[in-house]
Amino acid sequence: MINREKFQENFQYYDNEIIVEVMDIFFDEYAGTLEILEQSISNLDYATINNKAHGLKGVVSYMSPELSELCYELEQMGRDKESEGLHYTFRQLKEGVLELVEELKIIRQEYAA
C-alpha cells in the first residue's frame, strides 16, 4: 500500500523524530476519522463526509497515492451529495487504511531505531 519511493521523497527533509511523530499522530487519529466517516455515510451527512475525507486525504497523500485517490472520491461524493458508491468506496478506503497502518508500524520501527 505504501509507495516507499514517494514516502521517502515526501519526508526527505524531515528528521526521523518528526517522521515518527507524524506516524504516531496518524495512529492516534485514523480510527476515529474512519468511525466518523462511516457514521456520516450511514446518515448521509455529506458535509462531514467531504470534510473528513479531505482531511484524511491530506495525511495519506504523503504515503499512498491509491488511498489519496479514494479519499478524493469520497470528498467529491460528499461535495456533490452523491450516495451511489459511497459504501463501496468507504470499504475500499477502510481496508486500505488498515493495511497502511500495518505497513507504517514496520516503517516506524525503522525510523525509530
Z-matrix of the N, CA and C atoms (Angstrom, degrees):
N
C 1 1.455
C 2 1.533 1 110.81
N 3 1.328 2 116.16 1 -41.39
C 4 1.462 3 118.92 2 -179.48
C 5 1.525 4 109.27 3 -80.15
N 6 1.286 5 114.62 4 132.31
C 7 1.451 6 121.06 5 172.15
C 8 1.531 7 105.35 6 -88.77
N 9 1.331 8 115.99 7 100.36
C 10 1.475 9 121.10 8 -174.11
C 11 1.525 10 112.14 9 -59.12
N 12 1.324 11 115.79 10 -40.16
C 13 1.464 12 119.41 11 -179.50
C 14 1.522 13 110.51 12 -63.13
N 15 1.326 14 116.67 13 -45.79
C 16 1.465 15 120.87 14 178.85
C 17 1.532 16 110.43 15 -65.31
N 18 1.333 17 116.11 16 -41.13
C 19 1.459 18 120.95 17 178.66
C 20 1.525 19 110.02 18 -57.80
N 21 1.326 20 116.87 19 -50.66
C 22 1.464 21 120.61 20 -178.69
C 23 1.533 22 111.50 21 -65.42
N 24 1.318 23 115.89 22 -37.29
C 25 1.461 24 119.99 23 178.00
C 26 1.528 25 110.74 24 -64.17
N 27 1.322 26 116.96 25 -44.41
C 28 1.466 27 121.02 26 -177.70
C 29 1.523 28 113.17 27 -69.07
N 30 1.322 29 116.71 28 -29.26
C 31 1.460 30 120.10 29 -176.43
C 32 1.531 31 113.00 30 -108.69
N 33 1.311 32 117.83 31 14.12
C 34 1.460 33 120.77 32 -173.46
C 35 1.529 34 114.25 33 -62.02
N 36 1.307 35 118.06 34 -25.82
C 37 1.459 36 120.55 35 -176.42
C 38 1.529 37 113.42 36 -97.88
N 39 1.321 38 116.37 37 5.22
C 40 1.466 39 120.79 38 -177.04
C 41 1.525 40 110.70 39 -104.46
N 42 1.319 41 115.52 40 146.06
C 43 1.458 42 121.04 41 173.32
C 44 1.526 43 109.01 42 -69.27
N 45 1.315 44 115.79 43 154.79
C 46 1.459 45 120.50 44 178.99
C 47 1.525 46 112.49 45 -56.34
N 48 1.332 47 116.57 46 -36.56
C 49 1.471 48 120.39 47 179.36
C 50 1.528 49 111.21 48 -60.20
N 51 1.301 50 117.13 49 -41.24
C 52 1.465 51 121.63 50 179.63
C 53 1.527 52 110.12 51 -67.27
N 54 1.314 53 116.48 52 -41.66
C 55 1.461 54 120.86 53 -179.74
C 56 1.532 55 109.68 54 -62.91
N 57 1.322 56 116.77 55 -43.83
C 58 1.464 57 121.19 56 177.62
C 59 1.522 58 110.09 57 -62.44
N 60 1.323 59 116.94 58 -40.61
C 61 1.461 60 120.80 59 179.61
C 62 1.533 61 111.31 60 -63.72
N 63 1.331 62 117.09 61 -41.46
C 64 1.463 63 121.36 62 177.41
C 65 1.533 64 109.69 63 -60.88
N 66 1.328 65 116.36 64 -43.73
C 67 1.465 66 119.88 65 178.62
C 68 1.524 67 111.05 66 -63.52
N 69 1.327 68 116.78 67 -42.25
C 70 1.463 69 120.43 68 -179.65
C 71 1.529 70 111.64 69 -63.16
N 72 1.317 71 116.27 70 -40.18
C 73 1.465 72 119.81 71 176.97
C 74 1.523 73 109.66 72 -62.74
N 75 1.319 74 116.77 73 -43.48
C 76 1.462 75 120.54 74 177.56
C 77 1.525 76 110.31 75 -60.14
N 78 1.337 77 117.41 76 -45.19
C 79 1.465 78 120.87 77 178.91
C 80 1.524 79 111.15 78 -58.98
N 81 1.323 80 116.52 79 -39.54
C 82 1.473 81 120.89 80 -178.70
C 83 1.527 82 112.91 81 -70.56
N 84 1.327 83 117.20 82 -28.54
C 85 1.465 84 119.59 83 -169.97
C 86 1.525 85 115.91 84 -108.09
N 87 1.338 86 118.69 85 -21.23
C 88 1.464 87 119.03 86 -170.85
C 89 1.527 88 113.32 87 -62.14
N 90 1.338 89 117.56 88 -40.85
C 91 1.469 90 119.91 89 -176.84
C 92 1.527 91 110.78 90 -63.50
N 93 1.315 92 117.33 91 -42.85
C 94 1.460 93 121.02 92 178.67
C 95 1.514 94 111.99 93 -64.79
N 96 1.322 95 116.03 94 -39.95
C 97 1.464 96 120.13 95 178.20
C 98 1.519 97 110.85 96 -63.75
N 99 1.338 98 116.67 97 -44.76
C 100 1.464 99 119.84 98 178.62
C 101 1.523 100 111.35 99 -63.39
N 102 1.317 101 116.45 100 -38.79
C 103 1.467 102 120.48 101 179.38
C 104 1.531 103 110.77 102 -64.09
N 105 1.308 104 116.67 103 -45.27
C 106 1.466 105 120.60 104 178.54
C 107 1.526 106 110.51 105 -63.60
N 108 1.324 107 116.76 106 -42.16
C 109 1.466 108 120.21 107 177.84
C 110 1.527 109 110.80 108 -60.57
N 111 1.322 110 116.07 109 -44.92
C 112 1.466 111 120.33 110 -179.18
C 113 1.527 112 111.13 111 -62.22
N 114 1.317 113 116.90 112 -44.11
C 115 1.470 114 121.12 113 177.73
C 116 1.525 115 110.71 114 -64.11
N 117 1.314 116 116.39 115 -41.48
C 118 1.463 117 120.95 116 -179.48
C 119 1.522 118 111.14 117 -64.62
N 120 1.317 119 116.61 118 -36.89
C 121 1.458 120 120.49 119 177.69
C 122 1.522 121 110.06 120 -68.18
N 123 1.331 122 116.81 121 -42.60
C 124 1.469 123 120.18 122 177.68
C 125 1.523 124 111.62 123 -60.82
N 126 1.336 125 115.85 124 -36.06
C 127 1.469 126 121.32 125 -178.12
C 128 1.525 127 112.98 126 -92.40
N 129 1.320 128 116.43 127 -0.65
C 130 1.469 129 122.04 128 -174.63
C 131 1.532 130 111.76 129 50.95
N 132 1.329 131 113.98 130 44.48
C 133 1.460 132 121.90 131 176.09
C 134 1.534 133 106.96 132 -87.85
N 135 1.319 134 115.39 133 84.93
C 136 1.452 135 121.41 134 -170.98
C 137 1.527 136 113.86 135 -63.51
N 138 1.315 137 116.82 136 -35.85
C 139 1.467 138 119.37 137 -179.66
C 140 1.527 139 110.60 138 -63.67
N 141 1.321 140 117.30 139 -42.22
C 142 1.466 141 120.76 140 179.35
C 143 1.523 142 110.89 141 -70.65
N 144 1.321 143 117.24 142 -37.38
C 145 1.466 144 120.39 143 175.82
C 146 1.521 145 109.20 144 -57.78
N 147 1.319 146 116.06 145 -49.87
C 148 1.458 147 121.43 146 179.87
C 149 1.521 148 111.00 147 -58.21
N 150 1.324 149 116.64 148 -47.96
C 151 1.459 150 122.59 149 -175.65
C 152 1.522 151 112.02 150 -65.28
N 153 1.322 152 116.94 151 -49.84
C 154 1.470 153 120.69 152 -176.60
C 155 1.527 154 111.66 153 -69.75
N 156 1.320 155 117.03 154 -38.38
C 157 1.467 156 119.98 155 177.76
C 158 1.524 157 110.18 156 -64.96
N 159 1.319 158 116.46 157 -39.30
C 160 1.467 159 120.91 158 178.35
C 161 1.530 160 110.37 159 -62.65
N 162 1.318 161 116.54 160 -46.04
C 163 1.463 162 120.39 161 -179.71
C 164 1.521 163 112.55 162 -63.21
N 165 1.322 164 116.12 163 -43.13
C 166 1.460 165 120.43 164 179.67
C 167 1.527 166 110.57 165 -66.71
N 168 1.326 167 115.72 166 -36.27
C 169 1.465 168 120.56 167 178.44
C 170 1.527 169 110.54 168 -58.35
N 171 1.321 170 116.43 169 -41.15
C 172 1.454 171 120.54 170 -179.46
C 173 1.518 172 112.93 171 -60.53
N 174 1.315 173 116.29 172 -35.74
C 175 1.462 174 120.51 173 -179.03
C 176 1.522 175 111.14 174 -79.46
N 177 1.315 176 117.51 175 -49.95
C 178 1.467 177 119.80 176 -174.39
C 179 1.522 178 112.69 177 -72.87
N 180 1.317 179 117.67 178 -18.36
C 181 1.469 180 119.66 179 -179.91
C 182 1.522 181 111.78 180 -61.43
N 183 1.331 182 117.17 181 -24.76
C 184 1.460 183 121.10 182 177.94
C 185 1.522 184 112.33 183 -74.73
N 186 1.341 185 116.67 184 -15.26
C 187 1.451 186 120.09 185 -171.12
C 188 1.524 187 114.64 186 -123.74
N 189 1.322 188 116.69 187 -31.73
C 190 1.462 189 118.93 188 -173.09
C 191 1.529 190 110.89 189 -148.66
N 192 1.319 191 117.11 190 105.21
C 193 1.463 192 119.68 191 177.53
C 194 1.537 193 112.49 192 -59.95
N 195 1.336 194 116.73 193 -32.30
C 196 1.468 195 120.25 194 -179.97
C 197 1.528 196 111.17 195 -64.75
N 198 1.330 197 116.08 196 -45.16
C 199 1.460 198 119.40 197 178.70
C 200 1.523 199 111.32 198 -69.42
N 201 1.306 200 116.19 199 -35.64
C 202 1.458 201 119.94 200 176.40
C 203 1.530 202 110.10 201 -59.27
N 204 1.319 203 116.36 202 -41.61
C 205 1.469 204 121.00 203 179.14
C 206 1.531 205 111.16 204 -64.84
N 207 1.333 206 117.48 205 -40.63
C 208 1.472 207 119.99 206 177.74
C 209 1.529 208 110.53 207 -64.48
N 210 1.324 209 116.45 208 -40.43
C 211 1.473 210 120.26 209 176.71
C 212 1.521 211 109.83 210 -61.45
N 213 1.323 212 115.91 211 -42.71
C 214 1.461 213 120.26 212 179.18
C 215 1.527 214 110.43 213 -60.56
N 216 1.326 215 116.69 214 -43.46
C 217 1.469 216 120.35 215 178.87
C 218 1.529 217 110.71 216 -60.64
N 219 1.336 218 117.10 217 -45.41
C 220 1.471 219 119.62 218 177.91
C 221 1.520 220 111.36 219 -63.92
N 222 1.314 221 115.90 220 -41.24
C 223 1.462 222 120.72 221 178.60
C 224 1.531 223 110.23 222 -57.79
N 225 1.322 224 116.56 223 -46.05
C 226 1.464 225 121.02 224 -179.99
C 227 1.525 226 111.57 225 -66.53
N 228 1.334 227 116.94 226 -39.23
C 229 1.461 228 120.07 227 177.14
C 230 1.527 229 110.47 228 -61.53
N 231 1.327 230 115.65 229 -39.59
C 232 1.458 231 119.24 230 177.03
C 233 1.520 232 111.39 231 -66.00
N 234 1.313 233 116.14 232 -44.44
C 235 1.465 234 120.45 233 179.93
C 236 1.527 235 111.28 234 -62.62
N 237 1.348 236 115.38 235 -41.90
C 238 1.469 237 120.49 236 -176.56
C 239 1.522 238 113.95 237 -88.70
N 240 1.335 239 115.67 238 1.69
C 241 1.474 240 121.45 239 -178.34
C 242 1.529 241 111.20 240 53.18
N 243 1.334 242 113.64 241 49.10
C 244 1.455 243 121.95 242 -177.98
C 245 1.530 244 109.35 243 -106.25
N 246 1.318 245 117.00 244 115.02
C 247 1.456 246 120.02 245 -177.52
C 248 1.524 247 113.18 246 -89.50
N 249 1.319 248 117.17 247 -23.00
C 250 1.466 249 119.95 248 -178.03
C 251 1.527 250 110.08 249 -66.73
N 252 1.315 251 115.40 250 122.52
C 253 1.457 252 121.20 251 179.06
C 254 1.516 253 114.74 252 90.47
N 255 1.318 254 118.21 253 -5.04
C 256 1.469 255 120.53 254 -178.40
C 257 1.521 256 111.60 255 -58.81
N 258 1.329 257 116.73 256 -51.26
C 259 1.466 258 120.36 257 -176.03
C 260 1.528 259 111.18 258 -63.81
N 261 1.308 260 116.39 259 -42.93
C 262 1.459 261 120.95 260 -179.77
C 263 1.528 262 111.15 261 -63.45
N 264 1.312 263 116.29 262 -47.46
C 265 1.463 264 120.46 263 -179.29
C 266 1.517 265 110.49 264 -64.00
N 267 1.328 266 116.50 265 -39.69
C 268 1.463 267 119.28 266 178.32
C 269 1.525 268 110.87 267 -64.00
N 270 1.331 269 117.83 268 -42.80
C 271 1.469 270 120.05 269 178.90
C 272 1.528 271 110.92 270 -59.64
N 273 1.319 272 116.14 271 -42.50
C 274 1.471 273 119.67 272 177.27
C 275 1.532 274 110.61 273 -61.35
N 276 1.320 275 115.80 274 -44.48
C 277 1.459 276 120.62 275 -179.91
C 278 1.522 277 110.64 276 -62.74
N 279 1.311 278 116.87 277 -46.74
C 280 1.466 279 120.71 278 -177.95
C 281 1.523 280 110.88 279 -61.43
N 282 1.314 281 117.21 280 -45.67
C 283 1.462 282 120.40 281 178.02
C 284 1.526 283 110.92 282 -60.99
N 285 1.326 284 115.97 283 -42.24
C 286 1.456 285 120.26 284 179.13
C 287 1.515 286 112.69 285 -65.25
N 288 1.326 287 116.99 286 -40.95
C 289 1.464 288 120.35 287 179.59
C 290 1.524 289 110.04 288 -65.02
N 291 1.325 290 117.03 289 -40.63
C 292 1.463 291 119.43 290 179.01
C 293 1.531 292 111.09 291 -64.09
N 294 1.308 293 116.56 292 -37.85
C 295 1.466 294 121.27 293 175.38
C 296 1.528 295 110.04 294 -66.43
N 297 1.316 296 116.26 295 -42.40
C 298 1.459 297 121.49 296 178.08
C 299 1.525 298 111.01 297 -58.96
N 300 1.313 299 116.90 298 -43.29
C 301 1.462 300 121.40 299 -179.60
C 302 1.527 301 110.09 300 -58.96
N 303 1.320 302 116.97 301 -45.15
C 304 1.468 303 119.95 302 -179.78
C 305 1.529 304 110.71 303 -62.83
N 306 1.315 305 117.38 304 -41.27
C 307 1.467 306 120.78 305 178.11
C 308 1.526 307 111.01 306 -66.73
N 309 1.328 308 115.89 307 -40.12
C 310 1.469 309 119.56 308 179.83
C 311 1.518 310 111.99 309 -64.66
N 312 1.315 311 117.63 310 -32.84
C 313 1.471 312 120.28 311 178.25
C 314 1.521 313 110.34 312 -60.91
N 315 1.317 314 116.21 313 -39.37
C 316 1.464 315 120.54 314 178.18
C 317 1.525 316 110.53 315 -68.98
N 318 1.318 317 115.66 316 -45.98
C 319 1.468 318 119.85 317 179.50
C 320 1.522 319 111.27 318 -63.32
N 321 1.319 320 116.11 319 -37.40
C 322 1.467 321 120.13 320 179.57
C 323 1.527 322 110.67 321 -59.10
N 324 1.320 323 115.74 322 -41.39
C 325 1.474 324 119.41 323 178.78
C 326 1.523 325 110.44 324 -60.73
N 327 1.303 326 117.67 325 -38.39
C 328 1.462 327 121.74 326 179.03
C 329 1.528 328 111.03 327 -64.09
N 330 1.332 329 115.90 328 -43.08
C 331 1.466 330 119.98 329 -177.36
C 332 1.531 331 112.59 330 -78.72
N 333 1.313 332 117.13 331 -24.84
C 334 1.465 333 120.77 332 -178.90
C 335 1.526 334 111.67 333 -82.98
N 336 1.315 335 117.32 334 -15.69
C 337 1.473 336 121.39 335 -176.92
C 338 1.512 337 112.22 336 -70.49
